[in-house]
């Protein structure tokens, strides 16, 4: 039990950042939206879908929410050569 407690203390800062980001209902709803999408999409398209669902009004707010989820390593962000755009998607469980 003591060993588990020490491991938890080592990860405390990381966990607190994740919990802080996930404590926001709109970011949680954004995650649910991303989970329904089966392909990586640019932030503009994600915003269009989020706005249609009444989630975010401003594109900048959607972008900041996506970046917060990238920082805590729940969402992946990468350049899609075919689309010639930066895209976002839920991070695969097998990704590092």
Helices and strands as residue ranges (DSSP letters): H 2-10, H 12-22, H 25-36, E 41-42, H 43-52, H 59-71, E 75-80, E 85-90
